[in-house]
Amino acid sequence: MAEQNIEAKLKNLLKQEKIQLWNPPFTLEDNQPGLQHMQELSERYAPLLGLSVSEVGGALEAIRVQAVKRGNGNKTFRETNVATLELLLPRDSRKDPKTKTYLQTRLDVSVQDVVDRIGGEHDLRFIKLILNGRTLTADRRLDEQGVRNHSKMMVLKVSDAEWKQQQSKEEEKMKNQNESIQRTQKCFQILSERDGSEDPQTTPFLEIGDQKGNPLNIPPKEKKALILAMGFHEKGRSLMKKKQYDNALCHLLQADQQFSKCGSVLLRSVDNYAVLQLDIVWCYRALEALSCLDDGRLRLQRAEDCFIQCYGEQQQRLRMIKVESLYSRMCPDSEKMAQLMTLGFTEREARLGLRACQGDVEEAAIHISNRRQEREELKQRERQKRRTRMDAICTLTQLGYSRTDAARALHHAHGDLDRAYGILLDSSQTAQASNNNTEEELSPQKVEQLLYLGFERLASETALRLTGGDVQSATQLLLDNQGVLPAELLSVSPPSTSTSPSSEEPSTSSTSTEDDELVNEVLEDISRHEEDYLDLTLEEEGELIDTMKTYLSRGSAHTVS
């Protein structure tokens, strides 16, 4: 650990002075060290670190050798796809504790193949490989589990019985982890496809809105990706609260993938993406994934950029706040917390209120009361909106349309009942004309005209059906929708023969008992409070600050006064 600390300090000095030890004059053509220049560098750095010249010289040579090997490894990987991996062997298996052990292998091989190689070369019978705090699964490939060129893998020995038990546990853990991800994804896919045609009290559905509850108009594809991203993020946060950081990180990385499918304009307008980056980095810290430091730095920069875009350049003033001072301000006084709780406020409200008002009890009480009133007004607006929507759906179903078609038409009409009825009526007339003129509207000549313009055959045929065979109208319809017709235009149907809503066929996405159970199960883990992500006790943050202060005090002990 001491050697690693010295090397880290030296690397920082080298980086500041832009010194590259793998290049001349520090490394000669035969990869041997340039002794004179290495000696001069050691003599210059030794007083800065309060160490002997020989200690600094040895550490610099270790850094140089590692850099040369890394450069050779990069060249080999580019030319042959053979990666160089660093192995952290058990202590009793190291021939020389100061010499690093490397393994060259392709990354498209299974972990079991690598385990067999390591076991044979180092006389180890039962072992497992650890990368970034996670045990690699034996039957999966290296690259599928995040192994890259120059990755560091820890090799752990296990007994025969422990090996079998560990294998069983790991398989069960991976199985549960994959099932959790799959169930979370299916849950939010179901929610993203629901249109609110059912009673929201019994059949939940999602609407994406801003902080004031106003709905956001988002293209269907991006909306689905955003719902999945937010769903994975919330599930990951619930696992973080349970200290299940390994499983949480898997869900958060899934959320990151879904966010990447959203447009850059959308990501710049919401802070969810920035908060996700912070949560991923926190999981890296909790798992002590040192190999993820570079990725963590990039994610922190990404989060800062996103916050600045969301809240303005003035947020850069946060850089000037010392971490410890900020931590003290974020930890409310217990007596002030008690005063607010005696007024009838919850612990969460008291904590968030004091943070928002810099510890002023009176201001915090006013702030909490205002927030309560805002939330109640928002709930009332949402209830009224739902009642209005359900009344409109009932009105349309009384005219003979199905609940699903009525809900989709209302969605397309942004809640306007008259416009929704017009959409359904136009669709009915178009469908009737389509039934009477199917052969004419789908004549090969008309379809070929649309194909010639670059549209897909299925979209062209559908557009012709919807427009009664009018090529010009079909072309305009396709252009308005960029060649891809929205679901509401594809699924709106004419009035049914029966006007009784009870005679409708139930929607498989909204009435399936299995789906409802899955949705309810996943939603149980997710907080309904909009400020849950701000309500942290900061106990772990305090422990981290104490740890960092200990490291800093140790480092200062080695500096020259």
Secondary structure per residue as TSV (DSSP state, phi and psi in degrees):
chain	resnum	aa	ss	phi	psi
A	1	M	-	360.0	-38.8
A	2	A	H	-64.0	-41.3
A	3	E	H	-62.0	-41.7
A	4	Q	H	-63.8	-36.4
A	5	N	H	-66.2	-43.1
A	6	I	H	-63.0	-45.8
A	7	E	H	-62.1	-38.5
A	8	A	H	-62.5	-43.2
A	9	K	H	-65.5	-41.0
A	10	L	H	-65.0	-40.5
A	11	K	H	-61.3	-36.6
A	12	N	H	-65.7	-42.4
A	13	L	H	-64.2	-43.1
A	14	L	H	-62.0	-39.3
A	15	K	H	-67.1	-40.5
A	16	Q	H	-62.2	-38.5
A	17	E	T	-93.0	2.8
A	18	K	T	55.9	41.9
A	19	I	-	-93.5	128.0
A	20	Q	-	-110.8	102.2
A	21	L	T	-66.8	-21.0
A	22	W	T	-82.3	-4.4
A	23	N	S	-109.8	160.6
A	24	P	T	-59.0	148.5
A	25	P	T	-91.0	6.1
A	26	F	T	-81.6	-26.8
A	27	T	B	-128.2	127.5
A	28	L	-	-85.9	178.9
A	29	E	T	-62.7	-31.2
A	30	D	T	-89.8	18.2
A	31	N	S	68.1	9.6
A	32	Q	-	-83.0	156.0
A	33	P	B	-74.2	146.6
A	34	G	-	-81.7	94.7
A	35	L	H	-58.3	-44.2
A	36	Q	H	-63.3	-46.3
A	37	H	H	-70.0	-36.8
A	38	M	H	-64.1	-38.9
A	39	Q	H	-65.9	-42.6
A	40	E	H	-62.8	-38.9
A	41	L	H	-66.4	-40.1
A	42	S	H	-63.7	-42.6
A	43	E	H	-67.3	-30.9
A	44	R	H	-76.6	-36.9
A	45	Y	H	-84.5	-25.2
A	46	A	H	-56.4	-46.8
A	47	P	H	-65.8	-31.9
A	48	L	H	-65.6	-31.4
A	49	L	H	-100.1	-6.2
A	50	G	T	68.6	33.5
A	51	L	-	-124.3	167.5
A	52	S	-	-75.4	158.7
A	53	V	H	-62.7	-37.9
A	54	S	H	-66.0	-39.4
A	55	E	H	-63.6	-45.4
A	56	V	H	-66.7	-40.4
A	57	G	H	-61.6	-42.5
A	58	G	H	-64.1	-40.5
A	59	A	H	-68.1	-39.8
A	60	L	H	-64.3	-40.0
A	61	E	H	-65.3	-38.2
A	62	A	H	-63.6	-40.1
A	63	I	H	-66.0	-42.1
A	64	R	H	-63.1	-47.0
A	65	V	H	-60.7	-42.5
A	66	Q	H	-63.7	-40.2
A	67	A	H	-66.4	-40.0
A	68	V	H	-64.1	-44.3
A	69	K	H	-63.5	-38.5
A	70	R	H	-64.4	-42.2
A	71	G	H	-62.6	-43.6
A	72	N	H	-63.6	-37.5
A	73	G	H	-65.8	-38.4
A	74	N	H	-62.9	-42.6
A	75	K	H	-63.9	-43.7
A	76	T	H	-62.7	-41.5
A	77	F	H	-65.9	-40.3
A	78	R	H	-64.9	-38.0
A	79	E	H	-85.7	-31.6
A	80	T	H	-126.2	-6.2
A	81	N	-	64.8	19.2
A	82	V	E	-96.1	118.5
A	83	A	E	-89.5	154.8
A	84	T	E	-109.5	119.7
A	85	L	E	-113.2	140.9
A	86	E	E	-93.5	129.8
A	87	L	E	-105.7	127.2
A	88	L	E	-97.2	92.2
A	89	L	-	-77.9	159.5
A	90	P	-	-59.0	151.1
A	91	R	G	-55.5	-44.1
A	92	D	G	-75.8	-1.5
A	93	S	G	-105.9	-0.9
A	94	R	-	-89.3	125.5
A	95	K	S	-70.1	-39.7
A	96	D	S	-135.6	111.8
A	97	P	T	-56.7	-25.9
A	98	K	T	-89.0	-9.0
A	99	T	S	-97.2	130.4
A	100	K	-	-82.2	149.9
A	101	T	E	-109.5	131.6
A	102	Y	E	-122.2	155.3
A	103	L	E	-135.1	130.9
A	104	Q	E	-104.0	128.2
A	105	T	E	-159.5	156.9
A	106	R	E	-74.3	155.5
A	107	L	T	-93.8	-4.9
A	108	D	T	-95.1	18.5
A	109	V	S	-101.0	162.1
A	110	S	B	-76.8	155.6
A	111	V	H	-60.7	-35.5
A	112	Q	H	-61.7	-37.8
A	113	D	H	-61.1	-41.9
A	114	V	H	-69.1	-41.1
A	115	V	H	-58.4	-43.5
A	116	D	H	-63.2	-40.7
A	117	R	H	-64.0	-47.4
A	118	I	H	-63.3	-42.9
A	119	G	H	-60.0	-41.7
A	120	G	H	-70.6	-41.9
A	121	E	H	-74.0	-27.3
A	122	H	H	-119.5	14.6
A	123	D	T	53.9	50.3
A	124	L	-	-116.6	127.2
A	125	R	S	-84.9	-62.1
A	126	F	S	-114.3	115.9
A	127	I	E	-138.8	164.9
A	128	K	E	-139.4	154.6
A	129	L	E	-108.2	134.1
A	130	I	E	-116.5	129.3
A	131	L	E	-129.9	121.0
A	132	N	T	55.2	37.9
A	133	G	T	81.2	3.5
A	134	R	E	-119.7	138.5
A	135	T	E	-77.3	128.8
A	136	L	-	-74.8	138.3
A	137	T	-	-79.3	131.3
A	138	A	T	-64.0	-37.1
A	139	D	T	-91.1	7.6
A	140	R	S	-110.2	158.2
A	141	R	B	-73.0	158.8
A	142	L	S	-61.9	-49.1
A	143	D	G	-68.1	-22.4
A	144	E	G	-72.4	-16.7
A	145	Q	G	-113.8	20.4
A	146	G	T	89.3	7.1
A	147	V	-	-76.0	129.5
A	148	R	-	-127.5	171.8
A	149	N	T	-58.6	131.6
A	150	H	T	75.3	13.8
A	151	S	-	-65.4	150.7
A	152	K	E	-104.4	127.2
A	153	M	E	-122.4	132.7
A	154	M	E	-87.7	134.4
A	155	V	E	-106.1	118.1
A	156	L	E	-112.7	135.2
A	157	K	E	-87.2	141.6
A	158	V	-	-135.5	153.3
A	159	S	-	-74.9	170.3
A	160	D	H	-58.8	-51.0
A	161	A	H	-65.8	-41.5
A	162	E	H	-66.3	-34.9
A	163	W	H	-61.3	-48.4
A	164	K	H	-64.3	-42.6
A	165	Q	H	-65.4	-42.1
A	166	Q	H	-65.0	-41.0
A	167	Q	H	-59.4	-43.8
A	168	S	H	-63.7	-42.0
A	169	K	H	-65.5	-43.6
A	170	E	H	-65.0	-41.2
A	171	E	H	-62.9	-42.0
A	172	E	H	-66.4	-39.3
A	173	K	H	-64.5	-47.1
A	174	M	H	-63.7	-38.4
A	175	K	H	-62.4	-47.1
A	176	N	H	-64.3	-38.6
A	177	Q	H	-63.9	-46.4
A	178	N	H	-65.3	-39.8
A	179	E	H	-64.3	-39.2
A	180	S	H	-62.9	-43.5
A	181	I	H	-63.8	-44.1
A	182	Q	H	-64.5	-41.7
A	183	R	H	-69.0	-38.6
A	184	T	H	-63.9	-44.1
A	185	Q	H	-63.5	-44.0
A	186	K	H	-64.7	-40.3
A	187	C	H	-57.4	-50.3
A	188	F	H	-78.9	-20.3
A	189	Q	H	-66.8	-42.4
A	190	I	H	-61.0	-46.3
A	191	L	H	-65.2	-35.5
A	192	S	H	-69.6	-22.3
A	193	E	H	-93.1	-12.5
A	194	R	-	-75.3	141.7
A	195	D	-	-113.3	6.7
A	196	G	S	83.3	13.7
A	197	S	-	-75.2	-16.8
A	198	E	S	-99.5	169.5
A	199	D	-	-65.6	118.0
A	200	P	T	-64.9	-17.8
A	201	Q	T	-69.3	-30.2
A	202	T	T	-110.1	-23.1
A	203	T	S	-128.8	91.9
A	204	P	-	-61.9	144.8
A	205	F	-	-142.1	162.8
A	206	L	-	-110.9	140.6
A	207	E	-	-127.4	137.5
A	208	I	-	-97.1	124.0
A	209	G	B	-134.1	170.4
A	210	D	-	-82.1	-173.6
A	211	Q	T	-65.7	-16.5
A	212	K	T	-98.2	4.8
A	213	G	S	88.2	3.0
A	214	N	-	-77.7	130.0
A	215	P	B	-65.2	143.4
A	216	L	-	-99.2	133.5
A	217	N	-	-87.5	103.2
A	218	I	-	-122.5	138.2
A	219	P	-	-54.7	144.1
A	220	P	H	-52.1	-43.4
A	221	K	H	-64.4	-44.7
A	222	E	H	-68.7	-36.0
A	223	K	H	-62.6	-42.4
A	224	K	H	-64.1	-44.4
A	225	A	H	-63.0	-39.8
A	226	L	H	-66.7	-39.9
A	227	I	H	-64.2	-43.5
A	228	L	H	-63.1	-42.0
A	229	A	H	-62.2	-47.3
A	230	M	H	-67.2	-34.0
A	231	G	H	-65.8	-48.4
A	232	F	H	-61.2	-38.1
A	233	H	H	-63.9	-47.0
A	234	E	H	-63.9	-40.4
A	235	K	H	-63.2	-42.1
A	236	G	H	-61.5	-40.8
A	237	R	H	-65.2	-37.4
A	238	S	H	-65.3	-34.5
A	239	L	H	-72.6	-32.4
A	240	M	H	-63.2	-39.0
A	241	K	H	-63.3	-28.0
A	242	K	T	-88.5	6.4
A	243	K	T	65.5	19.5
A	244	Q	-	-92.2	68.3
A	245	Y	H	-67.7	-33.6
A	246	D	H	-61.9	-51.6
A	247	N	H	-66.3	-37.8
A	248	A	H	-61.6	-42.5
A	249	L	H	-61.8	-38.1
A	250	C	H	-60.2	-42.9
A	251	H	H	-69.0	-39.0
A	252	L	H	-66.4	-37.9
A	253	L	H	-68.5	-32.5
A	254	Q	H	-64.6	-40.0
A	255	A	H	-62.4	-40.5
A	256	D	H	-61.2	-40.2
A	257	Q	H	-63.1	-42.2
A	258	Q	H	-68.5	-38.1
A	259	F	H	-61.6	-32.9
A	260	S	T	-65.3	-18.1
A	261	K	T	-84.3	-9.2
A	262	C	S	-86.3	151.2
A	263	G	-	-66.5	153.6
A	264	S	H	-62.7	-32.7
A	265	V	H	-62.9	-42.5
A	266	L	H	-65.4	-43.8
A	267	L	H	-64.7	-31.1
A	268	R	H	-76.6	-15.1
A	269	S	H	-98.7	-9.6
A	270	V	-	-126.8	150.3
A	271	D	S	-94.6	0.3
A	272	N	H	-57.5	-39.2
A	273	Y	H	-65.3	-39.1
A	274	A	H	-65.7	-44.0
A	275	V	H	-62.0	-38.1
A	276	L	H	-59.7	-43.6
A	277	Q	H	-60.8	-39.8
A	278	L	H	-64.3	-40.6
A	279	D	H	-66.1	-39.1
A	280	I	H	-62.9	-44.2
A	281	V	H	-64.5	-36.7
A	282	W	H	-64.7	-37.1
A	283	C	H	-65.8	-39.6
A	284	Y	H	-55.6	-45.1
A	285	R	H	-63.8	-45.2
A	286	A	H	-63.7	-34.6
A	287	L	T	-86.4	-0.7
A	288	E	T	52.5	43.4
A	289	A	-	-84.4	80.2
A	290	L	G	-63.2	-29.8
A	291	S	G	-69.9	-9.4
A	292	C	G	-98.6	12.5
A	293	L	H	-60.4	-44.6
A	294	D	H	-63.5	-43.5
A	295	D	H	-64.6	-38.4
A	296	G	H	-62.5	-40.5
A	297	R	H	-62.4	-42.6
A	298	L	H	-64.7	-38.8
A	299	R	H	-68.5	-37.9
A	300	L	H	-64.3	-39.7
A	301	Q	H	-64.9	-39.7
A	302	R	H	-62.7	-41.3
A	303	A	H	-64.6	-43.3
A	304	E	H	-63.0	-43.6
A	305	D	H	-60.2	-41.0
A	306	C	H	-66.8	-42.5
A	307	F	H	-62.3	-40.8
A	308	I	H	-64.3	-40.8
A	309	Q	H	-66.3	-33.8
A	310	C	H	-78.5	-39.2
A	311	Y	H	-117.1	-2.6
A	312	G	-	100.0	164.4
A	313	E	G	-65.1	-22.6
A	314	Q	G	-61.4	-21.7
A	315	Q	G	-65.9	-13.3
A	316	Q	G	-65.5	-16.7
A	317	R	G	-61.2	-21.1
A	318	L	G	-62.1	-23.8
A	319	R	G	-63.8	-26.5
A	320	M	G	-84.1	-6.3
A	321	I	S	-87.7	125.8
A	322	K	-	-68.9	143.0
A	323	V	H	-59.6	-45.4
A	324	E	H	-66.2	-39.1
A	325	S	H	-63.5	-43.9
A	326	L	H	-62.8	-40.4
A	327	Y	H	-60.7	-42.1
A	328	S	H	-62.7	-39.9
A	329	R	H	-69.2	-29.4
A	330	M	H	-83.3	-12.3
A	331	C	S	-99.2	101.0
A	332	P	-	-68.5	151.0
A	333	D	-	-67.1	135.0
A	334	S	H	-64.3	-35.0
A	335	E	H	-66.8	-41.2
A	336	K	H	-66.3	-36.7
A	337	M	H	-60.1	-45.1
A	338	A	H	-63.2	-39.1
A	339	Q	H	-59.8	-44.8
A	340	L	H	-68.8	-37.2
A	341	M	H	-69.0	-28.9
A	342	T	H	-70.2	-19.4
A	343	L	T	-82.7	-1.0
A	344	G	T	102.4	3.2
A	345	F	-	-85.0	151.9
A	346	T	-	-78.0	167.1
A	347	E	H	-61.3	-41.1
A	348	R	H	-62.4	-46.4
A	349	E	H	-62.0	-41.1
A	350	A	H	-63.7	-44.5
A	351	R	H	-64.4	-48.7
A	352	L	H	-66.4	-37.1
A	353	G	H	-65.5	-44.2
A	354	L	H	-66.0	-36.9
A	355	R	H	-65.2	-41.9
A	356	A	H	-69.0	-25.9
A	357	C	T	-113.3	23.1
A	358	Q	T	52.7	36.8
A	359	G	T	85.9	2.8
A	360	D	-	-80.9	115.2
A	361	V	H	-65.0	-45.5
A	362	E	H	-63.9	-45.9
A	363	E	H	-63.6	-36.9
A	364	A	H	-64.7	-40.6
A	365	A	H	-62.6	-42.1
A	366	I	H	-65.3	-43.4
A	367	H	H	-60.3	-44.9
A	368	I	H	-64.3	-43.2
A	369	S	H	-61.5	-42.5
A	370	N	H	-63.5	-41.3
A	371	R	H	-64.4	-39.3
A	372	R	H	-61.1	-44.5
A	373	Q	H	-64.4	-41.3
A	374	E	H	-62.2	-43.1
A	375	R	H	-65.4	-39.1
A	376	E	H	-66.8	-41.4
A	377	E	H	-63.6	-38.9
A	378	L	H	-64.5	-42.5
A	379	K	H	-62.6	-40.8
A	380	Q	H	-63.7	-42.1
A	381	R	H	-63.1	-40.5
A	382	E	H	-65.8	-41.2
A	383	R	H	-63.8	-42.6
A	384	Q	H	-65.4	-38.6
A	385	K	H	-63.4	-41.7
A	386	R	H	-66.4	-42.0
A	387	R	H	-61.9	-44.7
A	388	T	H	-61.1	-41.5
A	389	R	H	-64.9	-46.4
A	390	M	H	-64.4	-38.3
A	391	D	H	-63.0	-41.7
A	392	A	H	-65.0	-40.8
A	393	I	H	-63.1	-43.1
A	394	C	H	-61.9	-39.9
A	395	T	H	-60.7	-43.6
A	396	L	H	-71.4	-35.3
A	397	T	H	-68.3	-30.7
A	398	Q	H	-67.1	-20.6
A	399	L	T	-86.5	0.5
A	400	G	T	105.2	0.5
A	401	Y	-	-88.1	154.3
A	402	S	-	-73.9	157.2
A	403	R	H	-61.5	-39.7
A	404	T	H	-64.8	-46.7
A	405	D	H	-63.7	-39.5
A	406	A	H	-63.8	-43.5
A	407	A	H	-64.8	-40.7
A	408	R	H	-68.9	-38.1
A	409	A	H	-65.4	-40.9
A	410	L	H	-62.8	-40.1
A	411	H	H	-62.2	-44.1
A	412	H	H	-67.2	-28.6
A	413	A	T	-93.6	9.9
A	414	H	T	54.4	38.9
A	415	G	T	86.7	-1.6
A	416	D	-	-81.8	114.1
A	417	L	H	-62.0	-44.9
A	418	D	H	-62.8	-43.1
A	419	R	H	-65.9	-38.5
A	420	A	H	-63.1	-42.9
A	421	Y	H	-63.5	-39.5
A	422	G	H	-62.0	-39.8
A	423	I	H	-62.4	-46.1
A	424	L	H	-65.2	-40.4
A	425	L	H	-66.3	-45.1
A	426	D	H	-61.9	-39.0
A	427	S	H	-64.9	-40.5
A	428	S	H	-63.6	-44.8
A	429	Q	H	-66.0	-40.5
A	430	T	H	-64.6	-42.1
A	431	A	H	-64.3	-39.1
A	432	Q	H	-65.3	-44.1
A	433	A	H	-64.2	-34.4
A	434	S	H	-64.9	-41.3
A	435	N	H	-64.2	-33.5
A	436	N	H	-81.0	-21.9
A	437	N	S	-127.3	32.1
A	438	T	H	-58.1	-47.0
A	439	E	H	-66.2	-38.7
A	440	E	H	-68.3	-47.4
A	441	E	H	-68.0	-28.8
A	442	L	T	-101.0	28.9
A	443	S	-	-63.4	142.3
A	444	P	H	-53.7	-34.6
A	445	Q	H	-63.1	-42.8
A	446	K	H	-69.0	-41.1
A	447	V	H	-62.5	-42.3
A	448	E	H	-63.2	-34.0
A	449	Q	H	-62.3	-42.1
A	450	L	H	-72.2	-37.8
A	451	L	H	-62.6	-36.9
A	452	Y	H	-63.6	-30.4
A	453	L	T	-79.1	-4.8
A	454	G	T	103.2	4.4
A	455	F	-	-84.2	155.8
A	456	E	-	-71.3	153.9
A	457	R	H	-62.8	-48.6
A	458	L	H	-60.9	-43.7
A	459	A	H	-64.8	-38.5
A	460	S	H	-64.1	-46.2
A	461	E	H	-64.2	-40.9
A	462	T	H	-65.0	-42.7
A	463	A	H	-63.0	-38.4
A	464	L	H	-65.5	-39.2
A	465	R	H	-63.4	-43.8
A	466	L	H	-68.8	-24.9
A	467	T	T	-106.2	13.8
A	468	G	T	66.8	27.1
A	469	G	T	86.0	8.9
A	470	D	-	-82.7	111.2
A	471	V	H	-62.8	-42.9
A	472	Q	H	-63.6	-44.2
A	473	S	H	-66.5	-39.6
A	474	A	H	-63.0	-41.0
A	475	T	H	-62.0	-45.5
A	476	Q	H	-63.8	-39.7
A	477	L	H	-60.7	-44.1
A	478	L	H	-67.7	-39.5
A	479	L	H	-65.2	-40.3
A	480	D	H	-62.1	-28.7
A	481	N	T	-109.9	18.9
A	482	Q	T	55.0	35.2
A	483	G	T	83.4	-5.2
A	484	V	-	-122.7	113.1
A	485	L	-	-75.5	134.0
A	486	P	-	-66.5	158.7
A	487	A	H	-61.1	-35.3
A	488	E	H	-66.0	-29.5
A	489	L	H	-77.9	-29.3
A	490	L	H	-77.8	-27.1
A	491	S	H	-108.5	-11.4
A	492	V	-	-66.5	131.0
A	493	S	-	-120.8	163.1
A	494	P	-	-71.4	169.1
A	495	P	-	-57.9	144.0
A	496	S	-	-76.7	165.3
A	497	T	S	-70.1	-26.0
A	498	S	-	-104.7	139.4
A	499	T	-	-92.4	2.2
A	500	S	-	-86.8	118.8
A	501	P	G	-59.1	-27.6
A	502	S	G	-69.6	-12.4
A	503	S	G	-90.8	2.7
A	504	E	S	-71.8	152.7
A	505	E	-	-77.5	131.8
A	506	P	-	-68.1	148.0
A	507	S	-	-76.2	127.1
A	508	T	H	-65.2	-29.2
A	509	S	H	-76.7	-21.9
A	510	S	H	-111.8	-14.7
A	511	T	H	-116.0	-2.1
A	512	S	-	-64.4	125.0
A	513	T	H	-60.8	-41.0
A	514	E	H	-63.2	-42.4
A	515	D	H	-64.7	-42.4
A	516	D	H	-62.0	-42.1
A	517	E	H	-63.3	-41.2
A	518	L	H	-63.8	-46.0
A	519	V	H	-61.0	-46.9
A	520	N	H	-63.4	-37.7
A	521	E	H	-63.9	-46.5
A	522	V	H	-69.3	-40.2
A	523	L	H	-68.3	-21.5
A	524	E	H	-61.8	-30.9
A	525	D	T	-82.4	-7.3
A	526	I	S	-107.8	129.3
A	527	S	-	-67.8	140.8
A	528	R	-	-92.4	-5.4
A	529	H	-	-84.1	127.3
A	530	E	T	-68.6	-17.4
A	531	E	T	-109.4	22.5
A	532	D	G	-60.3	-37.2
A	533	Y	G	-67.8	-15.1
A	534	L	G	-92.9	-17.0
A	535	D	-	-88.2	80.2
A	536	L	-	-113.9	140.5
A	537	T	-	-75.0	-19.5
A	538	L	-	66.9	18.4
A	539	E	H	-66.1	-46.8
A	540	E	H	-66.2	-37.5
A	541	E	H	-61.6	-39.6
A	542	G	H	-63.4	-42.1
A	543	E	H	-62.8	-39.0
A	544	L	H	-65.9	-42.0
A	545	I	H	-62.1	-42.3
A	546	D	H	-61.5	-41.8
A	547	T	H	-63.6	-44.7
A	548	M	H	-63.8	-38.3
A	549	K	H	-64.2	-35.6
A	550	T	H	-64.6	-44.6
A	551	Y	H	-60.9	-43.2
A	552	L	H	-65.3	-38.8
A	553	S	H	-66.9	-36.6
A	554	R	H	-64.8	-41.2
A	555	G	H	-65.1	-38.4
A	556	S	H	-68.5	-23.6
A	557	A	H	-66.3	-23.3
A	558	H	T	-92.3	-7.4
A	559	T	S	-79.7	155.2
A	560	V	-	-86.9	129.2
A	561	S	-	-79.7	360.0
